[in-house]
């Protein structure tokens, strides 16, 4: 069944395009009643009579309450600004009103996505590794350096298994930071799109040392364009079944690939430095994540070069960001020296102040939290058998306007 929310005319042709049994609703309250009465509903089509802000607010509100529910938006006019706002709100498809063939395709794609996104039980989810995405909206903050050394700290000399994924598809630096030969990269995963499993995912990895393996970015920007965003979700889901932690290094911009990684993550590590442009971009990032309804408890703000004498104190930074700082990583010329040598500072000098700061952050914000979460999930599963909600495929989307 499908719910059609106040589409113009409710014509038979429109209902036929949606497919199946279509139930009409006039108000948001009516839609909520229908969804409450039928928890198996997977599609809501919002007609062009509904004001855009109300439609986007409805979609955003459904993202966490009903992750398998798809929202398709009909508008008289579709532009880039609308597509961007719809993307942020969790709308799956935006279709021009009157384009019935395109609406039929959009509804079918949404249903297929809902069918492929079952909500796992808490116990099964607890048995999987944690995905940690490292992000900074401004380049030059030390994001890749943090991701590399954080992965090493989590591996802790082989105590845990960790995979480091270089998702900076066009300009990834993980391979050169670790002096690895990129014989196997994300490009090799293209033949497995749509059928990725643990065996296929692990075949892409290059062993580094001490429990750490690496999935490297494509070698050339031309190859990067071939990587579909859906592959990111497939890969991360497969990899977290094989290791304790998956650390994802990202480019310094939001893209569908990055958003899919964030959607698949249990923790977001947001990096900044004590300078106004970086802090401004961090503030925008936090606002974006709030808009996308990610729980604030899943994010950690890390201040790199925290002792830099640039006219901003740590108190100034916290006041501008309006969020707690989870870790302070000091400045040191030893860091760029370690990068030039191709030996991460955590490996070459584990007692260094930078290494120790990253180790403390890993233990206090990631290892301890993930262990407690797993225990809580298993207890919930044993005690009440209530499924643990998990964000599903929020950014599989908006093919119109992207061709």
N, C-alpha and C positions, 0 to 999 in steps of 0.2 A: 504494500500500500504506500501511498504518498500523500502528503498534505500540501494543498495549494492555498497559499495565504493571499487572498484578495488580489487575484490577477484580473486585469481588465477584461470584462465580458465573460470570463470563464467559458470560452467557446469550446465546442466539442473537439476542434482541431488542437486547441491548447492542451486539453486533457489527454488526447490521444498521443501527443508528443511526449508528455510526462510518462505515460505508460502505466499499466496496471490499474488498480482501483484508486481513484483520486478522491480525497475528501477535502471539501472546501471549508475554509475558516475565515471569519471576518475580522477578528481581533487577535491581538497577542495572547490574551487570556484564553481564547478558544484554542489557539495552537498549543498552549501549555497543557490544557485539559486533554487534548487528543494525545499528546506525547506522554502524559502521565498515565492515561488509560491504556496505551499500547507502547510498552517499553521497547518493542522490537522495531518500531518505526525507524527508517534509515534515511528519509529524504523529506526536506521541506523546500518548496519552491515559493519564493517571495515575489509577488507581482509588482509591476511598475507603479501602481497606485500607492504603495507603501512608501513613506518618506525614507530617504536613504539612511539618515542617521539612526532611525528606529530599526531599520533592517540590519545595519551593521552591529548595533548594540545587541540585537537578538542573537546574531551569529556568534558574537564574542562570548555571550553568556552561556551558550550551549557547548562551547569547546571542551570544558572540563566536566560539565554535568553529564553530557552525552557524547563522548568522543567518537562514537561510530556514526553519529548523525551527520548527514551532508546537507549543506545549505546552498541552493542555486538561486542566484539573484537575477531577476529580469529588470532591465532598465531601457528607457527610450533611447538614451544615448550612452555609449561606453567610451571612456577615455582613459589615459594613463593614470590620472589622479584617482579616478574611481577604482581602477584595478589595484592600485597600490593600497588604498584604504581598505578595500575588500580583502586583500591578502593579509593585512595586519589583523583583521577581525576574524579570520578563519573561514570566510566564504570559500567554497570549493570552486565554483564556476560563476562567471558573469556572462550573461547572454543578452543580446539585443532583442527587445520585444518584437514579436512577429516573425523571428527566425526560428520556425518550428523544427526544421531538420536539425539545426544546431542545438536547440534545446533538448531534443531527443537524445542526441549524442552525449550532451553534458550530463543528463540524468543517468544514462547508462554508465558513464565513467564514474559518477559519484556512487552509484550502487555497487559497482565492482570494487571500488576502494573500501566501502563499508564492509563488504563480504570478506575482504582480505585482511581486515583489521580487527580480529577478535580480541577481547580484553582478557589477558592472562590472569590466572589465579595468583594470589600473593606468594604462595610457596614456590611456584615455578619462577616467578619474577625474582624472588629472593635468591634463587640458585644461580642467577646470571650475574656477570660482572657489571661494574659501574662504568658508564660513559661520562667522561669529564671533558667538556669543551672549553678551550681557552680562547678568549676573544678580546680584542681591543679595536675600537673604531678608528684609532689613529695609528698610522705606521710609525716605526721607530721607538716604540715603547719597550721593546725587548720581549715581545710575545713568543716568538719562536724559541728564544733562549729559555724563557720560563717553561714552555711546554716540554722541551727536551730534558731540562734538569728536573722538572716535576715528575716526568715519567721515570727517570732514574731513581728519584727519591721514593716513589711508590713501589718500584721493583725491589729496592732495598737489598741489593746484592743477591737477588734471586729468591728472596723470601716470598715475593708475590710475582705472578706473571702479568706482564703489562705489554700492551700494544700501543705504539705511537703512530697516529695517522696524520699524514701531511695533507690537509684539505685546501691548502693554498695552491690551487690547480695550475695557475699560470706562472707563479713565481715562488714556488715552494723552496725552502732553504734547509729543510731537515737533513736531507742527504748530504749536503756539503758541510753542514755543522758536525755531522758524525763521520764524515769521510767515507760514505758508503757509495758503492757503485750501483746506480739505479737500473739494474738489469730487469727487475720486476717492479712495476708501478701500478697505479690505479688504471692505467690504460689496459692492462692485461685482464681487468675484470669485465671489460665490455662484452666478451663472449658469454658471460654468465648472468647478464641482466635478466631479471625475472625468475631466475632459478638458483640464486646464490644460497649456498649452504656453508656449514662450518668447514668442510673439506676444501671447498673452493676458496673461501676467505683466507684460510691459513696458507694456501698455496701461493698467495700474493705477498707474503711477509718475508722480510729479510732479517735474519737474526743479527742482533747487535752484541749484547753481553748481559750477564747478570739478570736473566729473566726478562729482558727487554727485546722485543722485535719491532720492526718498523714497516709501515706501508707508505711507500714514497709517492710523491706527486708526479704527474706526467713530466717528461723531460722538456717538452716544448709547449708553448701556449696553444699551438694548433691542436695538439692532442687534448688539451684541457677542454676545448669546446665540445668534444665528443662525449664527455662524461655526463650522463643524465643525472638530474638531482635525485631521482628515485633510487639510483644505485647507492647513494649515501645511506639511506635508511636500511636498505638490504644488507649492506656491508656491516654497519655498526651493530645491527641486530645479530648477525651471524658471529661477529668477532666477540661480542660480550658473552657468548655462550662458551667461549674457549679460553678466556683469560679473566683475571681478577679485575683489571682496569683497562679501559681504552681511553687514551688521552688524545684529543683531537686538536691539532693546530690549524688555525683558520686564517683567511685573508682579512685585511682590515676594512671590511665592508660587509653589509648585509647582502646576501644573495639567497636564492632558493636552496643552494647546496648548504650554506651555513645555517639557514633556518631549519632545514631538515635535520642537521646535526644537533642543533639545540633542542629540537623536538624529541630526539632520541636520547637525550642526555638526562642523567640524574643530578648533574652538577654543572653550573656555569661559573667559570673563573674569569672575572672581568679585570683586565689589567689597565693601569693608568700610571702616569708620571706626574710629578708636581709642577705642571705648567698649564697655563690657561687653556690652550687648544685641546690638550688631552683630557682635561677635566670637563670641558664643555662637551666633548664627544662622549665621555663616560656618562654624563648626566642625560644626554639624549638616548644613549643605549639603555640606561635604567628605565627611562620613561617608555621606551619602545617595549621592553620586556614586561613592564606593568600593563601596557596596552594589550599585549598578547596574553595576559593573564597567567604568566608563569609565576609559581609561588616564590615569594622573596626568599624563603628559607633554602632554596636550591642554588642560590647564587653567593659568591664570595668576591669581594672587591680586594684586589691586591695592589699596593702602592709600590712601584719599582723606583729605584734611586731615591728612596725616601729621605735620605739625609743630604740631598743636593741643596746647596746654598743658592737658591734662586728667588728668595723673597717671599716664599710661601711656607708656612709652618704646617705640620701635620694636622693641627687643629683647623687651619684655614682650609685644607683639603677636605677634611671631614664635613666642614660647614658647607662648602660648595657642593659636594657630592650628595649630602643629606642621606648618607648610608654608612653603616659601620665598616671600618677597614679591617679585613681579616688577617692581613699579613703586611709587614713592612720589610722590603728587601733593600738593603743599603747599596750605595754606589761603590764601584770598585773598578779600577783599571784592569784588574785581573780577569774580569769577565770578557772584554773584547780580546784580550790576549788568548784566553782559552778558546774563543771562537776561531781566531786565526790559526791556532794550532790544531783545530779539529778534535779537541778533547774537552768535553763539557766540564765545567768547574766542579760539579758535584762528584765527578769521577776522579779528577786530578787532585782536588783539594777538598775532601769531604768535611774538614774542620773549618773551612773558610766561613766567614760571617754570612756570605751570600748563600752558600750551601746549607748552612745551619738554619737560616730563615726559611728556605724552601722546604727543608725536612720537617721543621715544626709545623708549617702550614699543611703539608701533606698528612702528617699524623693527626693533627688536631681538627682539621676541617674536612678531610676526605676519608681517611682510614677509620677514625673513631665514629664519624657520622654514618658511614656506609655499613659498618658492623652493627650499629644500633638499629638502623633502618631494616636490615635483613632480619634481625632477631624479632623486631616488632612485626614484620610482615608474616613470618612463620607463626608467631603466636596468634596473630589475627586469623590466619588460615586455619589453624588447629582449633581455635576456640569458637569461631563464629562462621567459618566458611564464607566470609564475605569477600568477593573479588576485590583486589586492589586496583583502583582506577589508574590508568596510564594514558598519557597523551598519545593519540594515534594520528599519524599522517595529516597533521593540520595544514601542511603546506604543499599538498599535491594539487597543482592548481593552475587556474586561470589561463587555460591554453589560448583563449581568445586574446588577441593583442600581443601574444608572445611569438607568433609565427613570423 
